[in-house]
């Protein structure tokens, strides 16, 4: 064996790598558990749990709103029994677990803690809690702005968040009770300045709420600040994104020192995890997504002073559908090659003293400060949500980006430039290039729910939920009552329904009415406007289009951009926001006498929800009104939908919004015999 060279002998010790995760969960708790254990065996160092939409929005699988959504975008966890299955054979006191859960975060954390207690019968509940490490996302403000899995209004949601923070600081000191999540703000169109500013405004709203609640002493408040973590997005402009992270670090240090008087530098540290940009992944030439993901990973790892604590990468085929285990393995290996093969972790910060980096960071910090001041002058993040200001700003920003892509000033390789391509072996069989959720997942969840309710002590459940309701009407911390309900055997839907009775529900502003669309119409949009106007005259009035989001999918970015561009094209647009039942959509179509219904579904539930809408339109006498559908829809499903009567199917490869508007006119003219 050869002796090591002098350069090998002098290599500096490496820093510890970040926590490596893949965001995973689908179909059933058993299937997800098998996936987690496989990924851990491959070298993944933390778990990141994706829950299905009924779990995220507080419904059991037997709720009418859960139809078609069970197990689609994550794992269903309707009760403690399913949480046990989810983590079977995974020692929770030794694991670092991130849970992407917001409105029902308190409930999922309670079930997680109870399962950990059951795994460690020789320890007291307090001893178990002290060992748990991980994160609950628990950021409801960005749900109002971008992702849509909110349930309660801002006041009550902030109370739940504050209660969780106070509880974890005292009982689960290694837990991050909130992950201020700017990730979805970028997905909704946020510029780097907006992403920084709105995340900081959210953190200020949360910290002010905790301070004002009186549940944490002044001496413990530094611990609260020290357990606040962030979850950010990193786009392909990786130099700007790296500078964004350095700006985040600088601003957070300044805000926590000056506004909250935190003197311990360690408690002021900006701690963040990252999922790199999924919005920028393309359906066209999806192999290009691999280098996009690598560049985005570099943005959050190259700068030691602003390096992520945890990284999860999407898979190359996420714009096509649900990634397979092999695809997730590929993304994990990207991280491992960087951390273990390269020399990145052997050096101090690579960018200290760079005039280019310093100037860009200064620009971002100053821009973010100005936007923070603007929001604070309105009364803070909650006031800016209620007024619709932040939402309209994001919709407008997203509209500008979409327009830049369409006109070609923002280049997307393989989409609007360099789009000639050789056949890809990765997508030779598109239906095999993604994983499909188990179609039996909903039936399995319904049976699990029935069996769970049959074996529990109903009186004990009723008593626990009554106590929760009574506490919710007062000002006590709700975490102990939530733990009691979990131990008694209550379900996710029952916990949420109890609080719905006390707190009521909430519908956030859509941001569409105040959004600024295309400033100047080019030749293509002008031509579409003329066709819209002419067709309207032929049909005796202005063309009306209903944009509907059936089911629990709250990812409204696409629907909002379609609504804004349809308005710019001269349509009268009816858009009522997210989480509508097929009955509500059809009722709106009847009331507004629309010429076209557009459905947006990104959760994978299109094969259940679209036929339901078609059937109900026929029952209402509107069977001749054309329906178009947009979403992440595999080719085989698209063909099946057209066979059922859908007039057109749009997927992420259809990036030209004005071209889609022309398609709307075509569909309306054909349906009315005008061709």
Secondary structure as UniProt FT lines:
FT   HELIX           6..9
FT   STRAND          19..21
FT   STRAND          23..24
FT   HELIX           29..41
FT   TURN            42..43
FT   STRAND          47..51
FT   HELIX           53..57
FT   TURN            61..62
FT   HELIX           64..66
FT   TURN            67..71
FT   HELIX           80..86
FT   TURN            87..89
FT   HELIX           92..94
FT   STRAND          96..100
FT   TURN            103..104
FT   HELIX           105..119
FT   TURN            120..122
FT   HELIX           125..131
FT   STRAND          133..136
FT   HELIX           141..142
FT   HELIX           143..147
FT   HELIX           154..171
FT   TURN            173..174
FT   STRAND          175..176
FT   STRAND          178..181
FT   HELIX           183..187
FT   TURN            188..189
FT   HELIX           192..213
FT   HELIX           218..227
FT   STRAND          228..232
FT   HELIX           238..258
FT   TURN            259..260
FT   TURN            265..268
FT   STRAND          272..275
FT   TURN            279..280
FT   TURN            284..285
FT   HELIX           286..288
FT   HELIX           289..299
FT   TURN            300..301
FT   HELIX           304..306
FT   STRAND          310..312
FT   TURN            316..320
FT   HELIX           325..336
FT   HELIX           337..341
FT   HELIX           344..346
FT   TURN            352..353
FT   HELIX           355..377
FT   TURN            378..379
FT   HELIX           381..386
FT   TURN            387..388
FT   HELIX           389..407
FT   TURN            414..416
FT   HELIX           425..427
FT   HELIX           430..432
FT   TURN            439..440
FT   HELIX           441..455
FT   HELIX           458..473
FT   TURN            474..475
FT   HELIX           479..488
FT   HELIX           492..503
FT   TURN            513..514
FT   HELIX           523..539
FT   STRAND          544..548
FT   HELIX           557..568
FT   TURN            569..570
FT   STRAND          572..575
FT   HELIX           582..592
FT   STRAND          596..600
FT   HELIX           606..619
FT   TURN            620..621
FT   TURN            623..624
FT   STRAND          626..630
FT   HELIX           635..644
FT   STRAND          648..650
FT   TURN            652..653
FT   HELIX           657..671
FT   TURN            672..673
//
